[in-house]
Amino acid sequence: MYTFLAWGLSMALSSTAQNVGTRDLRANLAHYLRAASNGHTIFVTLDGLPVAQLSPITQLAGETSLEALIASGLVLAPSNEDREMSTAKFELPAGLSSDRALREIRGR
């Protein structure tokens, strides 16, 4: 019960994202849903890795999940946004399928 109250206090003092494990989420689902409806973002973890997020519906209307993860610090933004992706074009001889060409390149 002490951790539950301490978590509630930290939610009241901070608007940063919170992490919660699946077991704790199941045990206190109503609490976390109320916290999300009050504007908090809660990341649900499975084996310590974030797999889902609870957040207010109004918050999701203006930003994507990736933007929310970048804002919370769980994901780093790309450093080379203006870099163009290189593409390579190959001309295959008539009658040679791309799958056969790949098999030959890979030596299979």
C-alpha positions as CSV (number, residue, x, y, z in Angstrom):
1,M,0.0,0.0,0.0
2,Y,2.9,2.4,0.7
3,T,4.3,2.2,-2.8
4,F,0.8,2.8,-4.2
5,L,0.5,6.0,-2.1
6,A,4.0,7.1,-2.9
7,W,3.3,6.6,-6.7
8,G,0.1,8.6,-6.4
9,L,2.0,11.4,-4.7
10,S,4.7,11.4,-7.4
11,M,2.0,11.5,-10.0
12,A,0.5,14.6,-8.3
13,L,3.8,16.4,-8.2
14,S,5.1,15.6,-11.7
15,S,3.6,15.5,-15.1
16,T,6.3,13.3,-16.6
17,A,5.7,9.9,-18.0
18,Q,5.4,7.0,-15.5
19,N,6.3,3.3,-16.1
20,V,4.1,0.5,-14.7
21,G,4.5,-3.2,-14.9
22,T,1.7,-5.4,-16.0
23,R,1.1,-7.0,-12.6
24,D,0.8,-3.6,-10.9
25,L,-1.4,-2.3,-13.8
26,R,-3.9,-5.2,-13.3
27,A,-4.0,-4.7,-9.6
28,N,-4.6,-0.9,-9.8
29,L,-6.1,-0.4,-13.2
30,A,-8.8,2.1,-12.1
31,H,-6.1,4.3,-10.5
32,Y,-3.9,4.3,-13.6
33,L,-6.9,5.0,-15.8
34,R,-7.9,8.0,-13.6
35,A,-4.3,9.2,-13.8
36,A,-4.3,9.0,-17.6
37,S,-7.6,10.9,-17.7
38,N,-6.1,13.6,-15.6
39,G,-3.4,14.2,-18.2
40,H,-0.6,11.8,-17.2
41,T,1.1,9.4,-19.6
42,I,1.7,5.9,-18.3
43,F,4.0,3.4,-20.2
44,V,3.1,-0.2,-19.5
45,T,6.2,-2.5,-19.4
46,L,6.6,-6.2,-19.9
47,D,9.8,-7.6,-18.5
48,G,11.1,-4.1,-18.1
49,L,10.5,-3.0,-21.7
50,P,7.8,-0.5,-22.7
51,V,5.1,-2.2,-24.8
52,A,2.0,0.1,-24.5
53,Q,1.0,3.5,-23.3
54,L,-2.0,4.9,-21.5
55,S,-2.6,8.6,-22.0
56,P,-5.5,11.0,-22.3
57,I,-7.4,10.9,-25.6
58,T,-7.1,14.7,-26.1
59,Q,-3.3,14.3,-25.8
60,L,-3.1,11.8,-28.6
61,A,-5.2,13.9,-31.0
62,G,-2.3,16.3,-31.7
63,E,0.8,14.0,-31.5
64,T,1.8,10.5,-32.5
65,S,3.0,7.8,-30.2
66,L,6.5,8.2,-31.5
67,E,6.5,11.9,-30.7
68,A,5.3,11.1,-27.2
69,L,8.1,8.5,-26.7
70,I,10.7,11.1,-27.9
71,A,9.3,13.7,-25.5
72,S,9.4,11.3,-22.6
73,G,13.1,10.4,-23.4
74,L,12.4,6.7,-24.0
75,V,13.3,7.0,-27.7
76,L,16.0,9.2,-29.3
77,A,15.0,11.3,-32.3
78,P,16.9,10.6,-35.5
79,S,20.0,12.7,-35.9
80,N,20.1,12.8,-39.7
81,E,16.5,13.8,-40.6
82,D,17.6,15.5,-43.9
83,R,19.6,12.5,-45.2
84,E,18.2,11.0,-48.4
85,M,17.9,7.3,-48.6
86,S,20.0,5.7,-51.3
87,T,18.3,3.4,-53.7
88,A,19.9,0.9,-56.1
89,K,18.4,-0.2,-59.3
90,F,19.3,-3.5,-60.9
91,E,18.4,-4.6,-64.4
92,L,17.8,-8.4,-64.6
93,P,18.4,-10.3,-67.8
94,A,15.2,-11.4,-69.5
95,G,13.6,-14.5,-68.0
96,L,15.6,-14.2,-64.7
97,S,13.3,-13.7,-61.6
98,S,14.4,-11.5,-58.7
99,D,14.2,-14.5,-56.4
100,R,16.5,-16.6,-58.5
101,A,18.9,-13.7,-58.8
102,L,19.0,-13.3,-55.0
103,R,19.6,-17.1,-54.6
104,E,22.6,-16.8,-56.9
105,I,24.0,-13.8,-55.2
106,R,23.7,-15.4,-51.8
107,G,25.2,-18.6,-53.1
108,R,22.2,-20.9,-52.4
